Amino acid sequence: MWNRYLRRHWPKMVVAMVLMVIEGSTLGALSAMLEPLFDTVFVKGQAGMIWWVGGAIFGLFLIRAVTSVGSRALLSDVSQRSSSDMQVDLVRHILTLDQSFFQANPPGALIERVQGDTLAVQGVWTTFITGAGRDAIALVSLFGVALSIDPRWTLAALIGAPLLVLPTTMAQRYIRKKTRQMRNQASARATRLDEVFHGISAVKLNRMEPYQMRRFETLVAFIRRAMVKMAVSQSMIPALIDVVTGLGFFAVLVLGGPEIVEGERTVGEFMSFFTAMALAFQPLRRLGGLAGTWQTAAASLERLYGVFDITPEIRSPALPAPRPATTEVRLDNVRLNYGGKPVLRGLSFTAEAGKTTALVGPSGAGKTTVFNLLTRLVDPDSGAVTVGGVPVSTLDLGTLRDMFSMVAQDAALFDETIRENVLLGRTDVSEAALAKALEVAHVTEFTDAMPLGLETPAGPRGSALSGGQRQRVAIARAVLRNAPILLLDEATSALDTASEAKVAQALSHLSEGRTTLVIAHRLSTVRDADRIVVIVEGEAVEQGTHDELLARGGAYAGLCRMQLVE
């Protein structure tokens, strides 16, 4: 996955790699310079060489400083851009997924995927590309110097390396396991915070603060313990490298010490070799630590792959049918199960074009599911759903959804201005068209009294507005959308009498000339509908006008009597 994103920035990476090669090589050159420093300057006493050797060493440090800054700047830019691209692609992909995906994955968990997992991968990748490459090159140059001085000493220094294999493998597996658990709990933590903060009124009114804190503390404690165990496991690998390195130094001293004493090797050679191995110590420790750090990224990458591998089942057909000529809506023997539970059991009815059809019945009867089927948020298990005689499954999704405007009981507003909540990103709306929509929806009645007018922030989920105001903003959206089919889902049920009157007036104006489907529990709001469909347990048990259904004395008449008693 990362390769795909990094390939986009290969020119910068090539330049950065060249700079890292130069930076890493300076350590080898530095250790090599110590041989003439000791043998020529100190031992032989050629004082004039000290300026040349000292100048060369200073030059190496200067080159190292410049290349270090350049490579880190370039590679950090690549890492940030790659992470941002991944976040954008992940959100774009998630937005294409089916409604069932969002039912199984709460917002907090998805936020943690987009932010936490991508940032975890980015952090590790930044460490890798800015550290691993430099350290690997440094090790190659340093071991090159060591081998050129004495291969036997080099082998002696590495005598304990095989001891690292098994413990390192075990530590990596453990780190990956704990990281996976921690990321899952981090998603649960984000979900918990999202639910608590959005349900803060219920938390306070029900005095749930201690209960919610206990649940949150449990999650945080689990994450804390997992992170401590990960840190300990990650530190084990560098610690083992310390032991192996110490063993190697001891072996070199035992092997090379007598040779120096007997004059077979010069002090300069030993100091150059010893410095090369000492300078290799820190890069080796860092690379060892990266073995554990990589497992952290691998766990997050698994979670990201899991999302990218999910494909939507509801998508536009390869050869979509043309847009229907009429807006007649028909369901014919439609059946649908949710989680093995039947929701619709052979539902059939017709909503005539240009008329108002009301769907009534008890809660859970499947009325809202009808709207989801029409807009293809879900597909039926069997049966036909058509608009203008054209099956909705044969239409392009964009074309299909452009045919519908929806006003629901809970108007979905965003933490943006009222203007932006009405326009929803559209740039093709003139000020005159916007003003007309606001007037029709009675939005100007409350925005004119606000100091900022249309630029007033709506607040998170529209919390700065009342229920009636939010509904009127949603109606203004529908007016601007100007779709031929209008879906009203309990659009006035949660409003007070005054607000309901305003919203009902706006809805009446909006539904003129449109095919309108209304879901309502208040039967008084649908008595003037051209057709009323009574849905009970996923079936249409009665259809007709208000007067016809009352005269039959069936299910609809029973619902009316119940509301009259209430």
VOGU-3710 file (C-alpha; in Angstrom, 3 decimals, decimal comma):
1> mwnrylrrhw> 0,000/0,000/0,000  2,703/2,456/0,995  4,662/1,746/-2,199  1,765/3,113/-4,225  1,845/6,386/-2,318  5,629/6,695/-2,230  5,986/6,168/-5,991  4,252/9,504/-6,514  7,207/11,267/-4,880  10,132/9,248/-6,272
11> pkmvvamvlm> 12,193/12,284/-7,483  12,342/13,706/-3,954  13,119/10,282/-2,559  16,007/9,792/-4,994  17,558/13,116/-3,974  17,006/12,311/-0,310  18,571/8,870/-0,694  21,672/10,381/-2,296  21,962/12,788/0,639  21,503/9,892/3,095
21> viegstlgal> 24,244/7,904/1,350  26,587/10,853/1,781  25,533/11,356/5,407  25,876/7,689/6,319  29,254/7,417/4,593  30,735/10,238/6,659  30,883/7,981/9,727  33,010/5,461/7,878  35,236/8,246/6,563  35,517/9,686/10,068
31> samleplfdt> 36,675/6,392/11,576  39,147/5,959/8,703  40,621/9,411/9,397  41,620/8,356/12,907  44,333/6,030/11,597  46,467/8,841/10,096  45,608/11,056/13,057  47,174/8,597/15,512  49,909/7,026/13,403  51,079/10,063/11,436
41> vfvkgqagmi> 50,378/12,972/13,792  50,589/11,533/17,301  52,994/8,602/16,910  55,328/9,941/14,193  55,014/13,513/15,441  54,270/15,188/12,082  52,587/18,253/13,578  51,992/19,890/10,214  49,534/17,146/9,270  47,235/18,067/12,113
51> wwvggaifgl> 45,739/20,920/10,045  45,002/18,632/7,120  43,594/15,832/9,213  41,638/18,227/11,482  40,298/20,133/8,475  39,194/16,894/6,850  37,383/15,790/10,020  35,661/19,185/10,323  34,645/18,960/6,670  33,093/15,555/7,285
61> fliravtsvg> 30,996/16,914/10,146  29,943/19,897/8,013  28,887/17,631/5,141  27,039/15,405/7,607  25,114/18,372/9,011  24,043/19,722/5,603  23,009/16,346/4,163  21,172/15,439/7,363  18,966/18,546/7,205  18,342/18,150/3,480
71> srallsdvsq> 17,408/14,462/3,598  15,126/14,876/6,622  13,323/17,840/5,075  12,663/15,974/1,826  11,685/12,674/3,404  9,465/14,269/6,032  7,641/16,066/3,219  7,227/12,747/1,387  5,990/11,042/4,556  3,454/13,774/5,346
81> rsssdmqvdl> 2,152/13,887/1,786  1,861/10,094/1,616  -0,022/9,977/4,913  -2,366/12,764/3,795  -3,002/10,976/0,495  -3,774/7,780/2,388  -6,228/9,572/4,673  -7,987/11,163/1,698  -8,165/7,863/-0,199  -9,402/6,040/2,906
91> vrhiltldqs> -12,223/8,532/3,506  -13,101/8,504/-0,198  -13,298/4,706/-0,098  -15,321/4,618/3,117  -17,881/6,999/1,619  -18,540/4,473/-1,164  -19,369/1,640/1,227  -22,842/0,326/1,960  -25,101/1,353/4,822  -24,441/-1,998/6,515
101> ffqanppgal> -20,771/-1,073/6,910  -21,666/2,014/8,919  -24,067/0,018/11,060  -21,235/-2,358/11,962  -18,577/0,349/12,398  -19,431/3,294/14,673  -18,128/6,805/13,855  -15,508/6,762/16,601  -13,946/3,567/15,253  -13,844/4,982/11,720
111> iervqgdtla> -12,267/8,220/12,950  -9,585/6,173/14,690  -8,934/4,300/11,431  -8,569/7,510/9,451  -6,508/9,365/12,044  -4,935/6,932/14,485  -3,966/4,124/12,130  -2,696/6,318/9,291  -0,716/8,481/11,715  0,767/5,372/13,350
121> vqgvwttfit> 1,932/4,179/9,942  3,200/7,652/9,075  5,176/7,924/12,302  6,879/4,606/11,743  7,515/5,354/8,091  9,039/8,714/8,972  11,396/6,904/11,345  12,243/4,342/8,703  12,952/6,630/5,792  14,776/9,254/7,827
131> gagrdaialv> 16,630/6,854/10,124  16,834/3,332/8,779  18,319/4,309/5,432  20,943/6,562/7,014  21,831/4,007/9,701  22,054/1,131/7,232  24,448/3,094/5,024  26,455/4,143/8,058  26,784/0,496/9,115  27,913/-0,539/5,637
141> slfgvalsid> 30,604/2,150/5,579  31,729/1,445/9,146  31,933/-2,313/8,640  33,756/-1,641/5,369  36,401/0,265/7,319  36,543/-2,496/9,935  36,918/-5,231/7,308  39,647/-3,304/5,514  41,651/-3,150/8,761  41,183/-6,773/9,874
151> prwtlaalig> 38,454/-9,250/8,840  39,258/-11,464/11,857  38,605/-8,644/14,297  35,332/-7,901/12,477  34,155/-11,510/12,763  35,097/-11,504/16,430  33,001/-8,357/16,967  29,995/-10,112/15,438  30,423/-13,384/17,315  27,211/-12,951/19,309
161> apllvlpttm> 24,963/-11,877/16,397  23,254/-15,305/15,953  21,988/-15,023/19,518  19,639/-12,219/18,379  17,552/-14,231/15,921  15,139/-16,172/18,138  14,518/-13,502/20,838  13,995/-10,830/18,167  11,445/-12,983/16,307  9,506/-13,696/19,493
171> aqryirkktr> 9,546/-10,046/20,548  8,254/-8,914/17,146  5,314/-11,314/17,258  4,400/-10,200/20,767  4,617/-6,512/19,821  2,355/-7,039/16,811  -0,213/-8,873/18,917  -0,292/-6,200/21,628  -0,408/-3,411/19,060  -3,408/-4,989/17,357
181> qmrnqasara> -5,203/-5,193/20,693  -4,274/-1,621/21,544  -5,521/-0,240/18,211  -8,835/-2,057/18,660  -9,198/-0,592/22,140  -8,251/2,843/20,811  -11,159/2,540/18,374  -13,447/1,612/21,268  -12,172/4,630/23,192  -12,904/6,970/20,288
191> trldevfhgi> -16,377/5,459/19,937  -17,044/5,913/23,653  -15,982/9,571/23,538  -18,103/10,194/20,448  -21,186/8,716/22,146  -20,611/10,527/25,454  -20,019/13,951/23,933  -22,930/13,702/21,505  -25,188/12,347/24,224  -24,019/14,754/26,915
201> savklnrmep> -27,554/15,898/27,739  -28,681/12,327/28,454  -25,514/11,713/30,468  -26,142/14,708/32,682  -29,895/14,274/33,073  -29,528/10,605/34,007  -26,515/11,262/36,223  -24,424/8,829/34,193  -21,102/10,612/34,731  -19,680/7,998/37,162
211> yqmrrfetlv> -20,879/5,115/34,980  -19,401/6,589/31,812  -16,149/7,410/33,612  -15,794/3,832/34,824  -16,208/2,514/31,289  -13,766/5,086/29,927  -11,208/4,396/32,651  -11,375/0,674/31,862  -10,560/1,339/28,209  -7,756/3,760/29,043
221> afirramvkm> -6,255/1,333/31,576  -6,190/-1,468/28,996  -4,483/0,794/26,446  -1,969/1,959/29,064  -1,043/-1,600/30,025  -0,719/-2,629/26,388  1,538/0,333/25,612  3,785/-0,399/28,607  4,132/-4,036/27,536  4,887/-2,901/23,978
231> avsqsmipal> 7,533/-0,457/25,207  9,196/-3,165/27,294  9,138/-5,597/24,370  10,523/-2,985/21,983  13,353/-2,165/24,390  14,323/-5,841/24,605  15,788/-5,879/21,100  18,193/-2,919/21,593  19,061/-4,373/25,025  20,048/-7,676/23,432
241> idvvtglgff> 22,113/-5,768/20,885  23,904/-4,078/23,812  24,819/-7,484/25,251  25,964/-8,841/21,893  27,977/-5,683/21,187  29,665/-5,884/24,582  30,540/-9,503/23,885  31,982/-8,470/20,506  34,137/-5,705/22,036  35,475/-8,171/24,568
251> avlvlggpei> 36,340/-10,652/21,825  38,150/-7,963/19,801  40,196/-6,876/22,803  41,163/-10,478/23,567  42,117/-11,113/19,935  43,645/-7,758/18,957  45,171/-6,606/22,259  48,208/-8,916/22,116  48,815/-7,978/18,474  48,994/-4,301/19,407
261> vegertvgef> 51,308/-5,006/22,347  53,634/-7,085/20,162  53,691/-4,418/17,435  51,987/-6,499/14,780  49,290/-3,798/14,524  49,588/-0,046/14,974  47,726/1,987/17,527  46,159/3,964/14,682  44,723/0,822/13,104  43,262/-0,307/16,406
271> msfftamala> 41,792/3,145/17,168  40,307/3,360/13,680  38,795/-0,125/14,045  37,617/0,515/17,581  36,044/3,855/16,593  34,295/2,255/13,594  32,773/-0,393/15,841  31,872/2,176/18,515  30,190/4,416/15,955  28,310/1,380/14,621
281> fqplrrlggl> 26,888/0,747/18,076  24,155/3,418/18,035  22,963/2,816/14,421  22,815/-0,891/15,247  20,698/-0,216/18,349  18,358/2,067/16,390  17,928/-0,487/13,620  17,230/-3,143/16,234  14,583/-0,911/17,784  12,976/-0,428/14,372
291> agtwqtaaas> 12,317/-4,165/14,174  9,830/-3,753/17,001  8,586/-0,385/15,778  7,710/-1,898/12,410  5,321/-4,306/14,100  3,395/-1,300/15,396  2,901/-0,083/11,847  2,114/-3,578/10,593  -0,828/-3,872/12,997  -2,229/-0,528/11,802
301> lerlygvfdi> -1,634/-1,499/8,183  -3,641/-4,687/8,721  -6,573/-2,594/9,947  -6,256/-0,228/6,987  -6,036/-3,115/4,510  -9,170/-4,522/6,126  -11,113/-1,381/5,201  -9,624/-0,957/1,722  -10,442/-4,602/0,944  -14,154/-4,058/1,606
311> tpeirspalp> -16,062/-3,380/-1,594  -19,577/-1,955/-1,820  -22,290/-4,320/-2,965  -24,561/-1,455/-4,000  -23,050/0,282/-6,991  -24,020/1,726/-10,347  -24,502/-0,803/-13,154  -21,944/-0,917/-15,947  -24,598/0,152/-18,489  -27,149/2,244/-16,580
321> aprpattevr> -30,676/2,697/-17,849  -31,817/6,178/-18,940  -33,561/8,418/-16,431  -37,255/7,462/-16,079  -39,766/9,587/-17,943  -42,243/9,629/-15,035  -41,956/9,567/-11,244  -44,447/6,843/-10,394  -43,045/4,763/-7,529  -43,918/1,084/-7,276
331> ldnvrlnygg> -42,951/-1,741/-4,938  -43,983/-5,215/-6,062  -43,788/-8,118/-3,592  -40,639/-6,738/-1,963  -38,973/-8,814/0,733  -36,041/-7,814/2,893  -34,288/-9,277/5,928  -31,966/-7,495/8,335  -29,657/-9,831/10,209  -31,917/-12,792/9,502
341> kpvlrglsft> -34,993/-10,943/10,763  -37,730/-10,212/8,189  -38,461/-6,498/7,822  -40,549/-6,478/4,652  -42,754/-9,483/3,839  -43,952/-9,078/0,263  -44,737/-5,341/0,407  -46,581/-3,988/-2,632  -48,024/-0,535/-3,345  -47,961/2,231/-5,943
351> aeagkttalv> -47,360/5,951/-5,390  -48,805/7,801/-8,367  -46,760/10,511/-10,045  -47,513/14,026/-8,857  -49,602/12,853/-5,898  -49,055/12,396/-2,184  -48,861/8,891/-0,755  -48,703/8,416/3,009  -47,142/5,403/4,717  -48,583/4,791/8,180
361> gpsgagkttv> -48,379/2,011/10,715  -46,746/1,048/13,992  -43,047/1,637/14,689  -40,797/-1,003/13,177  -43,282/-1,884/10,448  -40,746/-1,098/7,674  -41,829/2,367/6,560  -38,379/4,005/6,659  -36,948/0,922/4,949  -39,085/1,827/1,933
371> fnlltrlvdp> -37,198/5,132/1,614  -33,881/3,299/1,898  -34,938/0,934/-0,883  -36,012/3,754/-3,186  -32,673/5,551/-2,809  -30,713/2,259/-2,837  -29,175/2,637/0,563  -30,180/-1,021/0,705  -31,313/-3,525/-1,921  -34,222/-5,943/-1,459
381> dsgavtvggv> -33,720/-9,674/-1,147  -36,457/-10,184/-3,731  -39,199/-8,272/-5,472  -39,102/-5,161/-7,665  -38,582/-1,490/-6,750  -39,227/0,794/-9,715  -39,469/4,488/-10,515  -41,327/5,316/-13,703  -41,330/1,603/-14,519  -37,532/1,423/-14,398
391> pvstldlgtl> -35,934/-0,808/-11,723  -33,859/1,402/-9,424  -31,036/-1,174/-9,543  -30,549/-0,439/-13,275  -30,098/3,312/-12,783  -26,851/5,132/-12,142  -26,690/5,856/-8,395  -26,087/9,548/-8,965  -29,013/9,812/-11,389  -31,288/7,881/-9,025
401> rdmfsmvaqd> -30,486/9,908/-5,929  -30,766/13,188/-7,824  -34,443/12,321/-8,276  -35,117/12,465/-4,524  -35,237/15,153/-1,876  -35,658/14,034/1,700  -36,677/15,820/4,888  -36,365/13,601/7,956  -37,299/13,969/11,597  -33,651/14,425/12,537
411> aalfdetire> -32,314/16,961/10,066  -28,615/16,253/9,478  -26,846/19,568/9,937  -23,101/20,126/10,016  -20,899/22,330/12,145  -20,855/25,023/9,486  -22,783/28,220/8,794  -26,498/28,152/7,999  -25,666/29,205/4,440  -23,277/26,284/4,004
421> nvllgrtdvs> -25,823/23,891/5,523  -28,366/24,972/2,944  -26,025/24,956/-0,057  -24,207/21,717/0,891  -21,202/22,622/-1,217  -23,130/23,703/-4,313  -21,607/26,602/-6,236  -24,220/26,824/-8,997  -26,907/28,517/-6,882  -27,586/32,184/-7,463
431> eaalakalev> -28,335/34,541/-4,588  -31,850/34,991/-5,951  -32,511/31,228/-5,958  -31,070/30,929/-2,459  -33,204/33,807/-1,184  -36,341/32,232/-2,652  -35,594/28,857/-1,064  -34,990/30,500/2,309  -38,244/32,415/2,044  -40,282/29,361/1,031
441> ahvteftdam> -38,823/27,377/3,949  -39,383/30,285/6,385  -35,664/30,323/7,204  -35,376/34,093/6,877  -37,853/34,512/9,712  -35,189/33,472/12,224  -31,935/34,294/10,374  -32,957/37,946/9,982  -33,011/38,218/13,762  -29,506/36,777/14,127
451> plgletpagp> -26,527/39,185/14,181  -24,608/37,110/11,645  -27,655/36,113/9,614  -26,899/33,249/7,221  -23,293/33,238/8,406  -24,402/32,088/11,883  -22,721/28,766/12,800  -25,244/25,940/13,146  -23,110/24,230/15,798  -22,192/20,542/16,017
461> rgsalsggqr> -25,073/18,569/14,487  -27,046/21,816/14,341  -27,098/22,153/18,142  -27,142/25,975/17,957  -30,593/25,857/16,301  -33,953/24,708/17,573  -35,705/21,657/16,167  -38,038/23,761/14,051  -35,158/25,836/12,717  -33,212/22,739/11,763
471> qrvaiaravl> -36,240/21,352/9,914  -36,670/24,577/7,981  -33,000/24,520/6,948  -33,541/20,954/5,687  -36,598/22,094/3,737  -34,602/24,938/2,174  -32,111/22,316/0,998  -34,924/20,332/-0,592  -36,282/23,443/-2,318  -32,878/24,155/-3,843
481> rnapilllde> -32,444/20,531/-4,819  -35,690/20,733/-6,808  -35,955/16,951/-7,157  -39,152/15,500/-8,658  -39,760/13,038/-5,781  -40,068/14,212/-2,191  -39,598/11,905/0,808  -40,864/13,158/4,172  -39,975/11,013/7,184  -41,750/12,263/10,326
491> atsaldtase> -40,742/15,779/9,315  -42,956/17,509/11,902  -43,392/14,925/14,659  -40,893/16,418/17,116  -41,995/20,044/16,784  -44,167/22,255/18,911  -47,449/23,550/17,514  -46,082/26,885/16,274  -43,023/25,352/14,633  -45,121/22,542/13,160
501> akvaqalshl> -47,422/25,039/11,512  -44,489/26,859/9,888  -42,829/23,646/8,740  -46,127/22,178/7,474  -46,731/25,319/5,429  -43,243/25,070/3,916  -43,699/21,368/3,174  -47,042/22,019/1,515  -45,411/24,517/-0,819  -42,505/22,136/-1,462
511> segrttlvia> -44,710/19,146/-2,357  -46,735/20,984/-5,006  -46,394/19,196/-8,336  -44,102/16,531/-6,904  -44,506/12,846/-6,223  -44,511/12,863/-2,442  -44,183/9,970/-0,011  -44,877/10,789/3,617  -44,157/8,734/6,722  -46,164/9,922/9,688
521> hrlstvrdad> -47,390/8,696/13,020  -49,679/11,668/13,506  -52,518/10,638/11,249  -53,930/14,171/11,289  -50,990/15,237/9,107  -51,804/12,747/6,314  -55,595/12,806/6,154  -55,466/14,896/2,962  -53,061/12,486/1,210  -54,203/11,130/-2,161
531> rivvivegea> -53,454/7,616/-0,976  -52,692/6,079/2,401  -50,843/2,766/2,696  -51,105/1,015/6,067  -48,011/-1,131/6,701  -48,013/-3,702/9,489  -45,077/-6,078/10,005  -43,696/-5,400/6,542  -46,955/-5,868/4,632  -49,451/-3,438/3,133
541> veqgthdell> -52,643/-4,451/4,928  -54,812/-1,549/3,691  -54,715/1,119/0,978  -57,055/3,972/0,171  -58,011/7,531/1,102  -58,602/8,676/4,658  -62,385/8,479/4,335  -62,310/5,103/2,574  -60,101/3,534/5,217  -62,176/4,949/8,072
551> arggayaglc> -65,308/3,509/6,485  -63,753/0,044/6,350  -63,191/0,020/10,090  -59,904/-1,879/9,738  -56,329/-1,270/10,860  -56,308/2,417/9,880  -59,550/3,095/11,721  -58,046/1,366/14,761  -54,971/3,615/14,617  -57,203/6,680/14,386
561> rmqlve> -59,218/5,584/17,413  -56,043/5,018/19,409  -54,774/8,523/18,631  -58,170/10,000/19,400  -58,092/8,322/22,820  -54,568/9,586/23,423
//
